[in-house]
Amino acid sequence: MGRIQGNLDHFLAHVLLPVLLFEPDIAALRSGPVPVAVGVGADSGDGVPALSARVPAERLGVEPLLFPGDHQGLALDVAACADIIHAAVA
């Protein structure tokens, strides 16, 4: 915990803040030649990681792909997530 606390100011200022301030260009995403898919962890709740997926998905008019777990699901259940992605693009 001490290491995390020691890096917290850097994390908040240089990692989290840019993520929170980022706004995707929805018009550019809509007009691109490739359909856009958005994924969200099924267990993510309504926190920042889930909202950062659900809001752009809603603005794009697409249903988000539901991955197992929370916002780290892609790293924790790679095979299941690969199956979901494959089914979405096949």
N, C-alpha and C positions, 0 to 999 in steps of 0.2 A: 504494500500500500504506500510505503514511503516513496518509492520510485514513481508511482503514479501521481502522487501529490506533488512531487518535485517537477513533474512535466506538465502539470495541469494548466498553468498559465500559457505555456507554449501551445498546448493542444487547443485550448479555447480560442486563442488569438489567431493561430496559423492553420489550424485544421478544421475545427468546428465552425468558426465564424464564416470562412469562405463558402462552406457547404450550405450554411443557413441562408446566406445572402444570394446564392446562385439562383437565377431564374432561367430555365431553358427557353429557347426561342421556339415556341409552339408552332408558329406559322412556318418556320423553316423545317421543323420536323414533319409537319403535315405535308409540305410540298415536295419533300425529298422523294427519290425514286424507290426507296426501300420502306416497307411498312415498319412501323415502330412498335415494339412490344415492351411492356413495362412489367417488372416482377416485384412482388412483395411477399414477405414471409407471412405465412398463415397465422402465426402466433405473435405477430409484431404489435398487435394492439393499435392504439391511436397515437403513438409517439412520433417523434421527428422522422425516424427511418421509414415508418409506414406512410406517413403523410407525404414525404418526399417522393414516394412512388404513386400513391393514390391520386394526388392532386394533378400531376401531369397526365396521368392516365385518363382522368375525367376530362381534362381540357382537350386531350387528343381524341376523346370519344372511344377509347378502347377499354376493355376489361383487363385489369392486371392479371398476370399469371400468378397463381398462388403456389409458392414454394413451401416445402416443409420447414417448420421451425420459425425462428424469429429473423432478424435482419442478418444473421450469420448462417442461415440455412444453406446457402450455396456452398459454404466451406465445410459444413458439417455433414451434409448428405448429398454428396456430389452425384452419385448414381441416380437418385430419385430426381434431382434437379435436371440432370442431363436428359432423362426421359421426358420431363415436362417441356423442356426447350425443344427437343426433337419433335414431339407431338405438335407443338405450336408452329413450327416452320415446315413441317413435312406436308 
